[in-house]
Amino acid sequence: MASTQPNSSPTVLVVVVVCAGGLVLLFLFAFALYSFFQKRNERTQETDIIHIDEHKKGKETITPGPFGQQAVVISVEDDVHVDEARKSEKHAKSSLAEANHHNSNSQ
């Protein structure tokens, strides 16, 4: 009878799968390092700007009450406006700034 099994052994298959998995992990590690250094060189500073404008208006009214007594009515109007803004500044390390720093250290 003729055998239908291939001539390759299962160890060859295991070695190929392990090498391919190692290459994938190595690629992911290299990509993570690249991303980390990109984030490190470019920093963003966000600032919240809040402007609060508050006005109070008071009004006093004296009115004659029942039985001839005077009643004092005080009304206060409170007007508050809040403006919010977000300011984002990117700070990237430039090669010009690094060159100037290097030149000042060498002198």
N, CA, C and O atoms as CSV, one atom per row, in Angstrom:
chain,resi,resn,atom,element,x,y,z
A,1,MET,N,N,0.824,-1.180,0.000
A,1,MET,CA,C,0.000,0.000,0.000
A,1,MET,C,C,0.873,1.250,0.000
A,1,MET,O,O,1.958,1.280,0.581
A,2,ALA,N,N,0.373,2.258,-0.658
A,2,ALA,CA,C,1.108,3.509,-0.750
A,2,ALA,C,C,0.701,4.420,0.402
A,2,ALA,O,O,-0.474,4.493,0.763
A,3,SER,N,N,1.642,5.085,0.954
A,3,SER,CA,C,1.401,5.989,2.072
A,3,SER,C,C,1.015,7.376,1.533
A,3,SER,O,O,1.635,7.881,0.597
A,4,THR,N,N,-0.037,7.991,2.148
A,4,THR,CA,C,-0.481,9.324,1.717
A,4,THR,C,C,0.061,10.428,2.608
A,4,THR,O,O,-0.271,11.597,2.407
A,5,GLN,N,N,0.890,10.085,3.588
A,5,GLN,CA,C,1.462,11.091,4.486
A,5,GLN,C,C,2.618,11.813,3.809
A,5,GLN,O,O,3.388,11.197,3.073
A,6,PRO,N,N,2.745,13.122,4.054
A,6,PRO,CA,C,3.891,13.837,3.480
A,6,PRO,C,C,5.178,13.413,4.161
A,6,PRO,O,O,5.159,12.835,5.248
A,7,ASN,N,N,6.283,13.701,3.520
A,7,ASN,CA,C,7.591,13.292,4.048
A,7,ASN,C,C,8.076,14.206,5.171
A,7,ASN,O,O,8.996,13.827,5.897
A,8,SER,N,N,7.482,15.417,5.347
A,8,SER,CA,C,7.950,16.335,6.387
A,8,SER,C,C,7.467,15.877,7.753
A,8,SER,O,O,6.374,15.326,7.887
A,9,SER,N,N,8.277,16.108,8.745
A,9,SER,CA,C,7.934,15.709,10.106
A,9,SER,C,C,7.206,16.845,10.812
A,9,SER,O,O,7.297,17.990,10.368
A,10,PRO,N,N,6.488,16.568,11.895
A,10,PRO,CA,C,5.769,17.625,12.609
A,10,PRO,C,C,6.707,18.640,13.265
A,10,PRO,O,O,6.272,19.756,13.552
A,11,THR,N,N,7.953,18.307,13.510
A,11,THR,CA,C,8.860,19.261,14.135
A,11,THR,C,C,9.160,20.442,13.211
A,11,THR,O,O,9.346,21.565,13.679
A,12,VAL,N,N,9.206,20.192,11.911
A,12,VAL,CA,C,9.452,21.267,10.961
A,12,VAL,C,C,8.291,22.272,11.009
A,12,VAL,O,O,8.509,23.482,10.956
A,13,LEU,N,N,7.073,21.767,11.109
A,13,LEU,CA,C,5.897,22.626,11.187
A,13,LEU,C,C,5.940,23.478,12.461
A,13,LEU,O,O,5.630,24.669,12.418
A,14,VAL,N,N,6.318,22.880,13.583
A,14,VAL,CA,C,6.405,23.604,14.847
A,14,VAL,C,C,7.465,24.694,14.760
A,14,VAL,O,O,7.230,25.807,15.230
A,15,VAL,N,N,8.606,24.412,14.181
A,15,VAL,CA,C,9.686,25.392,14.055
A,15,VAL,C,C,9.239,26.571,13.186
A,15,VAL,O,O,9.521,27.722,13.520
A,16,VAL,N,N,8.557,26.305,12.094
A,16,VAL,CA,C,8.095,27.379,11.212
A,16,VAL,C,C,7.063,28.262,11.918
A,16,VAL,O,O,7.126,29.485,11.799
A,17,VAL,N,N,6.124,27.672,12.646
A,17,VAL,CA,C,5.095,28.446,13.352
A,17,VAL,C,C,5.722,29.289,14.458
A,17,VAL,O,O,5.348,30.449,14.632
A,18,VAL,N,N,6.667,28.728,15.209
A,18,VAL,CA,C,7.325,29.465,16.289
A,18,VAL,C,C,8.145,30.624,15.722
A,18,VAL,O,O,8.140,31.709,16.304
A,19,CYS,N,N,8.834,30.432,14.629
A,19,CYS,CA,C,9.610,31.521,14.016
A,19,CYS,C,C,8.690,32.632,13.501
A,19,CYS,O,O,8.987,33.812,13.684
A,20,ALA,N,N,7.599,32.271,12.873
A,20,ALA,CA,C,6.658,33.278,12.374
A,20,ALA,C,C,6.057,34.063,13.536
A,20,ALA,O,O,5.923,35.283,13.440
A,21,GLY,N,N,5.694,33.400,14.623
A,21,GLY,CA,C,5.159,34.080,15.801
A,21,GLY,C,C,6.186,35.011,16.424
A,21,GLY,O,O,5.841,36.107,16.866
A,22,GLY,N,N,7.428,34.595,16.463
A,22,GLY,CA,C,8.495,35.443,16.989
A,22,GLY,C,C,8.691,36.694,16.155
A,22,GLY,O,O,8.900,37.779,16.698
A,23,LEU,N,N,8.626,36.550,14.840
A,23,LEU,CA,C,8.747,37.720,13.966
A,23,LEU,C,C,7.592,38.694,14.163
A,23,LEU,O,O,7.795,39.908,14.140
A,24,VAL,N,N,6.386,38.177,14.355
A,24,VAL,CA,C,5.230,39.042,14.596
A,24,VAL,C,C,5.406,39.788,15.912
A,24,VAL,O,O,5.140,40.988,15.969
A,25,LEU,N,N,5.843,39.117,16.962
A,25,LEU,CA,C,6.064,39.776,18.250
A,25,LEU,C,C,7.173,40.816,18.160
A,25,LEU,O,O,7.071,41.883,18.766
A,26,LEU,N,N,8.217,40.520,17.420
A,26,LEU,CA,C,9.309,41.473,17.232
A,26,LEU,C,C,8.815,42.720,16.503
A,26,LEU,O,O,9.192,43.833,16.871
A,27,PHE,N,N,7.985,42.556,15.483
A,27,PHE,CA,C,7.419,43.682,14.760
A,27,PHE,C,C,6.546,44.525,15.685
A,27,PHE,O,O,6.630,45.753,15.644
A,28,LEU,N,N,5.714,43.907,16.513
A,28,LEU,CA,C,4.856,44.648,17.438
A,28,LEU,C,C,5.680,45.429,18.461
A,28,LEU,O,O,5.341,46.563,18.801
A,29,PHE,N,N,6.750,44.828,18.944
A,29,PHE,CA,C,7.631,45.505,19.898
A,29,PHE,C,C,8.297,46.724,19.253
A,29,PHE,O,O,8.390,47.784,19.874
A,30,ALA,N,N,8.758,46.572,18.011
A,30,ALA,CA,C,9.384,47.692,17.306
A,30,ALA,C,C,8.379,48.819,17.069
A,30,ALA,O,O,8.727,49.992,17.207
A,31,PHE,N,N,7.152,48.483,16.719
A,31,PHE,CA,C,6.110,49.492,16.508
A,31,PHE,C,C,5.779,50.212,17.813
A,31,PHE,O,O,5.559,51.423,17.811
A,32,ALA,N,N,5.741,49.476,18.933
A,32,ALA,CA,C,5.465,50.106,20.232
A,32,ALA,C,C,6.580,51.087,20.602
A,32,ALA,O,O,6.298,52.176,21.101
A,33,LEU,N,N,7.824,50.723,20.368
A,33,LEU,CA,C,8.937,51.635,20.647
A,33,LEU,C,C,8.870,52.879,19.764
A,33,LEU,O,O,9.102,53.991,20.238
A,34,TYR,N,N,8.557,52.696,18.488
A,34,TYR,CA,C,8.441,53.828,17.576
A,34,TYR,C,C,7.345,54.781,18.043
A,34,TYR,O,O,7.544,55.996,18.052
A,35,SER,N,N,6.197,54.246,18.428
A,35,SER,CA,C,5.091,55.085,18.895
A,35,SER,C,C,5.458,55.817,20.175
A,35,SER,O,O,5.119,56.990,20.336
A,36,PHE,N,N,6.145,55.141,21.088
A,36,PHE,CA,C,6.548,55.750,22.348
A,36,PHE,C,C,7.464,56.943,22.114
A,36,PHE,O,O,7.283,57.988,22.739
A,37,PHE,N,N,8.447,56.805,21.223
A,37,PHE,CA,C,9.369,57.900,20.974
A,37,PHE,C,C,8.705,59.036,20.208
A,37,PHE,O,O,9.097,60.191,20.376
A,38,GLN,N,N,7.719,58.746,19.379
A,38,GLN,CA,C,6.981,59.811,18.694
A,38,GLN,C,C,6.193,60.639,19.710
A,38,GLN,O,O,6.193,61.867,19.635
A,39,LYS,N,N,5.529,59.985,20.652
A,39,LYS,CA,C,4.758,60.692,21.678
A,39,LYS,C,C,5.688,61.489,22.584
A,39,LYS,O,O,5.325,62.574,23.039
A,40,ARG,N,N,6.860,60.975,22.846
A,40,ARG,CA,C,7.799,61.635,23.738
A,40,ARG,C,C,8.328,62.924,23.115
A,40,ARG,O,O,8.555,63.902,23.826
A,41,ASN,N,N,8.525,62.939,21.809
A,41,ASN,CA,C,9.054,64.121,21.139
A,41,ASN,C,C,7.999,65.195,20.939
A,41,ASN,O,O,8.334,66.377,20.866
A,42,GLU,N,N,6.749,64.815,20.849
A,42,GLU,CA,C,5.675,65.785,20.616
A,42,GLU,C,C,4.769,65.811,21.835
A,42,GLU,O,O,4.057,64.848,22.118
A,43,ARG,N,N,4.806,66.914,22.543
A,43,ARG,CA,C,3.991,67.038,23.749
A,43,ARG,C,C,2.957,68.120,23.531
A,43,ARG,O,O,3.228,69.134,22.888
A,44,THR,N,N,1.777,67.902,24.066
A,44,THR,CA,C,0.694,68.854,23.926
A,44,THR,C,C,0.287,69.341,25.305
A,44,THR,O,O,0.104,68.550,26.230
A,45,GLN,N,N,0.151,70.648,25.428
A,45,GLN,CA,C,-0.289,71.226,26.686
A,45,GLN,C,C,-1.653,71.857,26.455
A,45,GLN,O,O,-1.806,72.737,25.608
A,46,GLU,N,N,-2.638,71.402,27.213
A,46,GLU,CA,C,-3.979,71.942,27.088
A,46,GLU,C,C,-4.283,72.818,28.297
A,46,GLU,O,O,-3.991,72.457,29.437
A,47,THR,N,N,-4.865,73.955,28.027
A,47,THR,CA,C,-5.200,74.902,29.078
A,47,THR,C,C,-6.675,75.230,28.965
A,47,THR,O,O,-7.161,75.569,27.886
A,48,ASP,N,N,-7.377,75.130,30.061
A,48,ASP,CA,C,-8.781,75.526,30.093
A,48,ASP,C,C,-8.854,76.989,30.510
A,48,ASP,O,O,-8.325,77.381,31.550
A,49,ILE,N,N,-9.513,77.780,29.688
A,49,ILE,CA,C,-9.692,79.200,29.985
A,49,ILE,C,C,-11.153,79.399,30.349
A,49,ILE,O,O,-12.043,79.165,29.532
A,50,ILE,N,N,-11.392,79.825,31.564
A,50,ILE,CA,C,-12.749,80.036,32.051
A,50,ILE,C,C,-12.893,81.498,32.440
A,50,ILE,O,O,-12.125,82.015,33.251
A,51,HIS,N,N,-13.874,82.151,31.860
A,51,HIS,CA,C,-14.159,83.553,32.155
A,51,HIS,C,C,-15.558,83.621,32.752
A,51,HIS,O,O,-16.534,83.228,32.113
A,52,ILE,N,N,-15.645,84.117,33.967
A,52,ILE,CA,C,-16.933,84.221,34.661
A,52,ILE,C,C,-17.254,85.698,34.831
A,52,ILE,O,O,-16.457,86.461,35.377
A,53,ASP,N,N,-18.425,86.088,34.360
A,53,ASP,CA,C,-18.888,87.467,34.457
A,53,ASP,C,C,-20.186,87.459,35.261
A,53,ASP,O,O,-21.193,86.899,34.827
A,54,GLU,N,N,-20.151,88.078,36.422
A,54,GLU,CA,C,-21.307,88.032,37.332
A,54,GLU,C,C,-21.756,89.451,37.666
A,54,GLU,O,O,-20.958,90.300,38.062
A,55,HIS,N,N,-23.052,89.681,37.496
A,55,HIS,CA,C,-23.640,90.981,37.829
A,55,HIS,C,C,-24.829,90.753,38.751
A,55,HIS,O,O,-25.650,89.866,38.521
A,56,LYS,N,N,-24.907,91.576,39.806
A,56,LYS,CA,C,-26.057,91.526,40.708
A,56,LYS,C,C,-26.714,92.893,40.711
A,56,LYS,O,O,-26.057,93.925,40.846
A,57,LYS,N,N,-28.016,92.868,40.561
A,57,LYS,CA,C,-28.784,94.108,40.595
A,57,LYS,C,C,-29.790,94.009,41.730
A,57,LYS,O,O,-30.552,93.046,41.816
A,58,GLY,N,N,-29.787,94.989,42.582
A,58,GLY,CA,C,-30.733,95.010,43.704
A,58,GLY,C,C,-31.718,96.157,43.545
A,58,GLY,O,O,-31.369,97.246,43.088
A,59,LYS,N,N,-32.942,95.888,43.929
A,59,LYS,CA,C,-33.978,96.913,43.819
A,59,LYS,C,C,-34.821,96.869,45.089
A,59,LYS,O,O,-35.308,95.815,45.497
A,60,GLU,N,N,-34.977,98.021,45.694
A,60,GLU,CA,C,-35.758,98.112,46.938
A,60,GLU,C,C,-36.991,98.983,46.671
A,60,GLU,O,O,-36.892,100.099,46.162
A,61,THR,N,N,-38.115,98.451,47.021
A,61,THR,CA,C,-39.373,99.167,46.811
A,61,THR,C,C,-40.134,99.223,48.132
A,61,THR,O,O,-40.337,98.205,48.794
A,62,ILE,N,N,-40.548,100.424,48.497
A,62,ILE,CA,C,-41.348,100.593,49.718
A,62,ILE,C,C,-42.795,100.836,49.280
A,62,ILE,O,O,-43.093,101.792,48.563
A,63,THR,N,N,-43.670,99.960,49.723
A,63,THR,CA,C,-45.089,100.077,49.356
A,63,THR,C,C,-45.935,100.125,50.627
A,63,THR,O,O,-45.595,99.527,51.648
A,64,PRO,N,N,-47.022,100.838,50.535
A,64,PRO,CA,C,-47.899,100.844,51.719
A,64,PRO,C,C,-48.616,99.497,51.829
A,64,PRO,O,O,-49.215,99.006,50.872
A,65,GLY,N,N,-48.535,98.931,53.003
A,65,GLY,CA,C,-49.152,97.635,53.223
A,65,GLY,C,C,-50.562,97.788,53.763
A,65,GLY,O,O,-51.088,98.899,53.837
A,66,PRO,N,N,-51.165,96.692,54.134
A,66,PRO,CA,C,-52.508,96.756,54.698
A,66,PRO,C,C,-52.477,97.442,56.066
A,66,PRO,O,O,-51.483,97.348,56.786
A,67,PHE,N,N,-53.504,98.093,56.403
A,67,PHE,CA,C,-53.683,98.779,57.680
A,67,PHE,C,C,-52.694,99.923,57.870
A,67,PHE,O,O,-52.381,100.283,59.005
A,68,GLY,N,N,-52.188,100.512,56.758
A,68,GLY,CA,C,-51.352,101.702,56.840
A,68,GLY,C,C,-49.884,101.435,57.139
A,68,GLY,O,O,-49.108,102.387,57.226
A,69,GLN,N,N,-49.484,100.227,57.295
A,69,GLN,CA,C,-48.073,99.927,57.555
A,69,GLN,C,C,-47.305,99.938,56.224
A,69,GLN,O,O,-47.866,99.682,55.159
A,70,GLN,N,N,-46.020,100.239,56.321
A,70,GLN,CA,C,-45.186,100.224,55.116
A,70,GLN,C,C,-44.502,98.863,55.000
A,70,GLN,O,O,-44.007,98.316,55.985
A,71,ALA,N,N,-44.482,98.325,53.769
A,71,ALA,CA,C,-43.812,97.043,53.497
A,71,ALA,C,C,-42.628,97.318,52.570
A,71,ALA,O,O,-42.743,98.077,51.608
A,72,VAL,N,N,-41.499,96.694,52.870
A,72,VAL,CA,C,-40.293,96.858,52.062
A,72,VAL,C,C,-40.110,95.579,51.240
A,72,VAL,O,O,-40.050,94.477,51.784
A,73,VAL,N,N,-40.025,95.750,49.932
A,73,VAL,CA,C,-39.806,94.617,49.021
A,73,VAL,C,C,-38.429,94.782,48.407
A,73,VAL,O,O,-38.130,95.798,47.779
A,74,ILE,N,N,-37.598,93.774,48.598
A,74,ILE,CA,C,-36.242,93.794,48.038
A,74,ILE,C,C,-36.165,92.687,46.995
A,74,ILE,O,O,-36.439,91.525,47.292
A,75,SER,N,N,-35.796,93.048,45.791
A,75,SER,CA,C,-35.610,92.038,44.742
A,75,SER,C,C,-34.164,92.104,44.245
A,75,SER,O,O,-33.616,93.183,44.020
A,76,VAL,N,N,-33.568,90.940,44.084
A,76,VAL,CA,C,-32.178,90.841,43.635
A,76,VAL,C,C,-32.157,90.010,42.362
A,76,VAL,O,O,-32.673,88.893,42.327
A,77,GLU,N,N,-31.552,90.569,41.315
A,77,GLU,CA,C,-31.379,89.834,40.063
A,77,GLU,C,C,-29.911,89.450,39.947
A,77,GLU,O,O,-29.026,90.299,40.054
A,78,ASP,N,N,-29.667,88.184,39.731
A,78,ASP,CA,C,-28.304,87.681,39.602
A,78,ASP,C,C,-28.098,87.245,38.159
A,78,ASP,O,O,-28.817,86.378,37.662
A,79,ASP,N,N,-27.123,87.839,37.486
A,79,ASP,CA,C,-26.842,87.553,36.089
A,79,ASP,C,C,-25.421,86.999,35.998
A,79,ASP,O,O,-24.456,87.715,36.267
A,80,VAL,N,N,-25.291,85.718,35.616
A,80,VAL,CA,C,-23.989,85.059,35.552
A,80,VAL,C,C,-23.768,84.539,34.139
A,80,VAL,O,O,-24.617,83.836,33.589
A,81,HIS,N,N,-22.623,84.886,33.553
A,81,HIS,CA,C,-22.223,84.371,32.245
A,81,HIS,C,C,-20.899,83.635,32.421
A,81,HIS,O,O,-19.953,84.174,32.997
A,82,VAL,N,N,-20.837,82.397,31.920
A,82,VAL,CA,C,-19.620,81.606,31.998
A,82,VAL,C,C,-19.182,81.273,30.577
A,82,VAL,O,O,-19.934,80.671,29.811
A,83,ASP,N,N,-17.971,81.667,30.236
A,83,ASP,CA,C,-17.386,81.357,28.932
A,83,ASP,C,C,-16.221,80.408,29.151
A,83,ASP,O,O,-15.320,80.678,29.946
A,84,GLU,N,N,-16.255,79.280,28.424
A,84,GLU,CA,C,-15.172,78.301,28.536
A,84,GLU,C,C,-14.511,78.139,27.177
A,84,GLU,O,O,-15.178,78.113,26.143
A,85,ALA,N,N,-13.201,78.032,27.200
A,85,ALA,CA,C,-12.437,77.806,25.979
A,85,ALA,C,C,-11.282,76.872,26.311
A,85,ALA,O,O,-10.761,76.880,27.426
A,86,ARG,N,N,-10.895,76.080,25.346
A,86,ARG,CA,C,-9.778,75.164,25.532
A,86,ARG,C,C,-8.675,75.557,24.561
A,86,ARG,O,O,-8.889,75.654,23.352
A,87,LYS,N,N,-7.509,75.778,25.111
A,87,LYS,CA,C,-6.366,76.188,24.306
A,87,LYS,C,C,-5.363,75.044,24.296
A,87,LYS,O,O,-4.994,74.522,25.347
A,88,SER,N,N,-4.927,74.661,23.109
A,88,SER,CA,C,-3.996,73.551,22.973
A,88,SER,C,C,-2.716,74.053,22.307
A,88,SER,O,O,-2.753,74.666,21.241
A,89,GLU,N,N,-1.594,73.782,22.952
A,89,GLU,CA,C,-0.300,74.173,22.413
A,89,GLU,C,C,0.549,72.930,22.247
A,89,GLU,O,O,0.680,72.124,23.168
A,90,LYS,N,N,1.125,72.781,21.064
A,90,LYS,CA,C,1.999,71.632,20.823
A,90,LYS,C,C,3.440,72.076,20.997
A,90,LYS,O,O,3.866,73.098,20.459
A,91,HIS,N,N,4.165,71.298,21.748
A,91,HIS,CA,C,5.579,71.554,21.962
A,91,HIS,C,C,6.331,70.384,21.350
A,91,HIS,O,O,6.337,69.284,21.903
A,92,ALA,N,N,6.957,70.617,20.225
A,92,ALA,CA,C,7.734,69.573,19.571
A,92,ALA,C,C,9.205,69.957,19.641
A,92,ALA,O,O,9.569,71.123,19.488
A,93,LYS,N,N,10.024,68.972,19.871
A,93,LYS,CA,C,11.462,69.235,19.889
A,93,LYS,C,C,11.917,69.418,18.451
A,93,LYS,O,O,11.744,68.531,17.615
A,94,SER,N,N,12.488,70.553,18.180
A,94,SER,CA,C,12.960,70.801,16.826
A,94,SER,C,C,14.460,70.539,16.755
A,94,SER,O,O,15.175,70.637,17.752
A,95,SER,N,N,14.908,70.210,15.573
A,95,SER,CA,C,16.334,69.954,15.401
A,95,SER,C,C,17.127,71.250,15.543
A,95,SER,O,O,18.293,71.219,15.936
A,96,LEU,N,N,16.504,72.399,15.224
A,96,LEU,CA,C,17.172,73.685,15.376
A,96,LEU,C,C,17.454,73.990,16.847
A,96,LEU,O,O,18.542,74.452,17.188
A,97,ALA,N,N,16.473,73.731,17.719
A,97,ALA,CA,C,16.670,73.974,19.147
A,97,ALA,C,C,17.732,73.044,19.713
A,97,ALA,O,O,18.538,73.449,20.551
A,98,GLU,N,N,17.731,71.799,19.255
A,98,GLU,CA,C,18.747,70.865,19.730
A,98,GLU,C,C,20.127,71.269,19.229
A,98,GLU,O,O,21.115,71.113,19.946
A,99,ALA,N,N,20.208,71.791,17.997
A,99,ALA,CA,C,21.494,72.231,17.449
A,99,ALA,C,C,22.013,73.436,18.230
A,99,ALA,O,O,23.206,73.511,18.523
A,100,ASN,N,N,21.137,74.376,18.568
A,100,ASN,CA,C,21.557,75.531,19.359
A,100,ASN,C,C,22.032,75.106,20.731
A,100,ASN,O,O,23.015,75.645,21.241
A,101,HIS,N,N,21.346,74.142,21.342
A,101,HIS,CA,C,21.760,73.645,22.645
A,101,HIS,C,C,23.125,72.969,22.559
A,101,HIS,O,O,23.960,73.129,23.450
A,102,HIS,N,N,23.350,72.208,21.479
A,102,HIS,CA,C,24.617,71.518,21.282
A,102,HIS,C,C,25.741,72.525,21.055
A,102,HIS,O,O,26.838,72.346,21.583
A,103,ASN,N,N,25.489,73.583,20.281
A,103,ASN,CA,C,26.502,74.596,20.014
A,103,ASN,C,C,26.859,75.374,21.268
A,103,ASN,O,O,28.026,75.713,21.465
A,104,SER,N,N,25.884,75.667,22.123
A,104,SER,CA,C,26.176,76.420,23.339
A,104,SER,C,C,26.970,75.583,24.336
A,104,SER,O,O,27.732,76.136,25.129
A,105,ASN,N,N,26.807,74.262,24.313
A,105,ASN,CA,C,27.572,73.407,25.229
A,105,ASN,C,C,29.012,73.230,24.748
A,105,ASN,O,O,29.910,73.030,25.565
A,106,SER,N,N,29.245,73.301,23.442
A,106,SER,CA,C,30.585,73.063,22.926
A,106,SER,C,C,31.492,74.288,23.063
A,106,SER,O,O,32.709,74.157,22.934
A,107,GLN,N,N,30.937,75.464,23.319
A,107,GLN,CA,C,31.755,76.669,23.429
A,107,GLN,C,C,32.371,76.817,24.793
A,107,GLN,O,O,33.090,77.784,25.044
